[in-house]
Amino acid sequence: MLNEIKKINVFVKRDYRVISTYKVAFSMMFVSVLLNFFYMILFGSMFKSGVIPDLIPYDGNFISYILIGSIGWGFMWSIMSGTAGSLRMEMEIGTLESILLTPTSIYTMVIAYTMFSAIFGLISIILLVIFGYALFGISVFATASIFTLIFFLLSIIMMTGIGMILGGLTIWIKNIGDMVPLMQSIAIFFCPVYFPITVLPNEFLQTIAKFVPFYYSIEGLRLSLIPGIPNSELIEYILILGGWCVIFVTIGAYSLHRGLIKAKKDGSLAFY
């Protein structure tokens, strides 16, 4: 166990050295996060003269709404893309098979990828918070509570599970096409990232949104930052999100296991 923990630290240090070598790409990751947030703020400024009824339950502040959505969205997808993308990269450069020939568990690698992605997700959050406060005077985490931390932790677990599923599929079939962009499009449409689900055209679509796992992560995070929200409502969201965590991590572990068995059998583990 101690050796596996030490390996996690080695993987994190390796990935940092690799990504810091490409300084332009390294900085552009954070610039894109800020630009996406700023684009949405400019879009929303067209409606600043009027009250947006759908935002009244969220204190009616459009900029604050977008800021929280951007934080939750950016953090979640940095975890998922980090886990799935790192496994694909190991296959592309031909190191996955070499690593697994050593007494190193693939789950150790997944934990290391998750930790590395969480660090960069945290940096993105800090930049967004500073950006929001400096330009708009919004202190988004001034009302944060223990529930806010719980939603972040559960989001990490859930998105790691999804990343494991995608990683397992990548090992199994190599090219998963536009599956990730499709998932992102679905998440943005059905989850309260940039707009509440009450603006969806009809109640049927609003009902569907509540069956999308990402909804409970983004909405739960948002509600945890609103003073006066009953603890019972937050706990309900936590329980539902916790259930999704169990489902995705279980499926993700199975997906990685089966993907490795098939790749080893086919002799395709060493290439993408």
C-alpha positions in Angstrom: 0.0 0.0 0.0 2.8 2.4 0.9 4.6 1.7 -2.4 1.4 2.5 -4.3 1.0 5.8 -2.5 4.6 6.7 -3.4 3.9 5.8 -7.0 1.0 8.3 -7.0 3.4 11.0 -6.1 5.8 9.9 -8.8 3.0 10.0 -11.5 1.9 13.5 -10.4 5.4 14.9 -10.5 6.0 13.3 -13.9 2.8 14.8 -15.4 3.7 18.2 -14.0 7.1 18.1 -15.5 5.7 17.0 -18.9 3.0 19.7 -19.0 5.2 22.5 -17.7 7.6 21.8 -20.5 5.0 23.1 -22.9 4.5 26.5 -21.3 2.2 28.0 -24.0 -0.2 25.0 -23.9 0.0 25.1 -20.1 -1.1 28.7 -19.9 -3.7 28.5 -22.6 -5.7 25.9 -20.6 -6.4 28.6 -18.0 -6.9 31.4 -20.5 -9.6 29.4 -22.2 -11.5 29.0 -18.9 -11.5 32.7 -18.2 -12.5 33.6 -21.8 -15.5 31.2 -21.7 -16.6 32.8 -18.5 -16.2 36.3 -19.9 -18.0 35.4 -23.1 -21.1 34.3 -21.1 -20.9 37.5 -19.0 -20.9 39.7 -22.2 -23.8 37.7 -23.6 -25.8 38.1 -20.3 -25.1 41.9 -20.3 -27.7 42.3 -23.1 -30.4 41.5 -20.5 -29.0 43.6 -17.6 -31.7 46.2 -17.9 -34.4 43.6 -17.0 -35.1 41.1 -14.2 -34.7 37.5 -15.2 -37.5 35.7 -13.3 -35.8 32.2 -13.6 -32.8 33.5 -11.6 -34.9 34.9 -8.7 -34.4 31.6 -6.7 -30.7 32.1 -7.1 -30.7 35.7 -5.8 -31.2 37.0 -9.3 -27.6 37.8 -10.0 -26.7 36.6 -13.5 -23.0 37.1 -13.2 -22.9 35.1 -9.9 -25.0 32.4 -11.5 -22.6 32.1 -14.5 -19.5 32.2 -12.2 -20.7 29.3 -10.1 -21.7 27.3 -13.1 -18.3 27.9 -14.7 -16.5 26.8 -11.6 -18.6 23.6 -11.2 -18.4 22.8 -14.9 -14.7 23.5 -15.3 -13.8 21.5 -12.2 -15.9 18.5 -13.1 -14.7 18.2 -16.7 -11.0 18.7 -15.7 -11.3 15.6 -13.6 -13.1 13.5 -16.2 -10.9 14.6 -19.1 -7.8 14.2 -17.0 -8.6 10.6 -16.1 -9.7 9.4 -19.6 -7.3 11.6 -21.5 -4.2 10.5 -19.5 -5.0 6.8 -20.2 -5.3 7.5 -23.9 -2.1 9.5 -23.9 -0.3 6.6 -22.2 -1.4 4.4 -25.1 -0.5 7.0 -27.7 3.1 7.3 -26.5 3.3 3.5 -25.9 4.0 3.7 -22.1 0.8 2.0 -20.8 2.0 -1.6 -21.4 5.4 -0.8 -20.0 3.9 0.6 -16.8 1.5 -2.3 -16.3 4.4 -4.8 -16.7 5.7 -3.4 -13.4 3.9 -4.1 -10.1 1.7 -1.0 -10.6 -2.1 -1.1 -10.5 -4.0 0.7 -13.1 -6.1 2.1 -10.3 -3.0 3.7 -8.8 -2.6 5.4 -12.2 -6.2 6.6 -12.2 -5.9 8.0 -8.6 -2.7 9.9 -9.7 -4.5 11.3 -12.8 -7.4 12.3 -10.7 -5.2 14.1 -8.2 -3.3 15.9 -10.9 -6.5 17.0 -12.6 -8.0 18.1 -9.3 -4.9 20.3 -8.7 -5.4 22.0 -12.0 -9.1 22.2 -11.5 -8.5 24.0 -8.2 -6.2 26.5 -9.9 -8.9 27.2 -12.4 -11.4 27.8 -9.6 -9.0 30.2 -7.9 -8.5 32.1 -11.2 -12.3 32.4 -11.7 -12.9 33.5 -8.1 -10.2 36.2 -8.4 -11.5 37.2 -11.8 -15.1 37.4 -10.6 -14.1 39.5 -7.5 -11.7 41.8 -9.3 -14.1 42.7 -12.2 -17.5 42.3 -10.6 -17.0 42.4 -6.9 -18.5 38.9 -6.4 -17.2 36.9 -3.5 -18.7 33.6 -4.6 -17.5 31.4 -1.7 -18.4 33.9 1.0 -21.4 31.7 1.9 -19.7 28.4 1.4 -20.4 25.6 3.9 -19.4 22.0 4.6 -22.0 21.0 2.0 -20.1 22.9 -0.6 -17.0 20.8 0.1 -19.1 17.6 0.1 -20.4 18.4 -3.4 -16.9 19.1 -4.7 -15.6 15.8 -3.2 -18.6 13.8 -4.6 -18.1 15.5 -8.0 -14.5 14.3 -8.0 -15.5 10.7 -7.3 -18.3 10.8 -9.9 -16.2 12.3 -12.7 -13.4 9.9 -11.9 -15.8 7.0 -12.4 -16.9 8.4 -15.7 -13.3 9.0 -16.7 -12.6 5.3 -15.9 -15.5 4.2 -18.0 -14.2 6.3 -21.0 -10.7 5.1 -20.3 -11.8 1.5 -20.3 -13.7 2.0 -23.6 -10.6 3.6 -25.1 -8.4 0.6 -24.1 -11.1 -1.7 -25.5 -12.0 -0.1 -28.8 -9.3 2.6 -29.0 -11.2 5.4 -30.8 -14.4 6.5 -29.0 -15.1 9.3 -31.4 -17.0 12.3 -30.3 -18.4 10.6 -27.1 -16.9 13.2 -24.8 -18.1 16.3 -26.7 -21.5 14.7 -26.9 -21.6 14.2 -23.2 -20.5 17.8 -22.7 -23.3 19.1 -25.0 -25.9 17.0 -23.1 -24.5 18.3 -19.7 -24.6 21.9 -20.8 -28.2 21.6 -22.2 -29.7 19.7 -19.3 -27.7 20.9 -16.3 -27.8 24.4 -14.8 -24.4 25.4 -15.9 -25.2 28.6 -17.8 -29.0 28.7 -17.4 -31.6 27.1 -15.0 -33.5 24.1 -16.3 -36.7 26.2 -15.9 -35.9 27.9 -19.2 -36.1 24.5 -21.1 -39.1 24.6 -23.5 -41.3 22.2 -21.7 -41.8 20.2 -18.4 -40.8 17.0 -20.2 -37.2 18.3 -20.8 -37.1 19.7 -17.3 -37.9 16.2 -16.0 -35.3 14.6 -18.1 -32.7 17.0 -16.7 -33.2 15.5 -13.2 -32.2 12.2 -14.5 -28.8 13.5 -15.7 -26.2 12.9 -13.0 -24.3 16.2 -13.6 -27.5 18.1 -12.6 -27.1 17.2 -9.0 -23.4 18.2 -8.9 -23.9 21.7 -10.4 -27.3 22.4 -8.8 -26.1 21.0 -5.5 -23.0 23.2 -5.5 -25.1 26.2 -6.4 -27.7 25.6 -3.7 -25.0 25.1 -1.1 -23.9 28.7 -1.7 -27.3 30.2 -1.2 -28.1 31.1 2.4 -31.3 29.8 3.9 -31.5 26.6 1.7 -32.8 23.8 4.0 -30.2 21.2 5.0 -32.8 18.5 4.1 -32.8 19.6 0.5 -29.0 19.7 0.3 -28.8 16.2 1.9 -31.3 14.9 -0.7 -29.0 16.1 -3.4 -25.9 14.6 -1.7 -27.6 11.2 -1.4 -28.6 11.2 -5.1 -25.1 12.3 -6.1 -23.6 9.7 -3.8 -25.7 7.0 -5.5 -24.4 8.1 -8.9 -20.8 8.0 -7.6 -21.2 4.3 -6.6 -22.8 3.5 -9.9 -20.1 5.2 -12.1 -17.1 4.0 -10.0 -18.4 0.4 -10.1 -19.0 0.5 -13.8 -15.7 2.3 -14.3 -13.7 -0.3 -12.4 -15.4 -3.1 -14.4 -14.8 -1.2 -17.7 -11.1 -0.8 -17.0 -10.8 -4.5 -15.9 -12.5 -5.8 -19.0 -10.7 -3.4 -21.3 -7.3 -4.5 -20.0 -8.3 -8.2 -20.4 -9.3 -7.7 -24.0 -6.3 -5.5 -24.9 -3.9 -8.1 -23.4 -5.7 -10.9 -25.3 -5.6 -9.0 -28.6 -2.0 -7.7 -28.0 -3.2 -4.2 -28.5 -2.3 -2.6 -25.2 1.0 -1.1 -26.5 -0.6 1.1 -29.1 -3.6 3.4 -29.7 
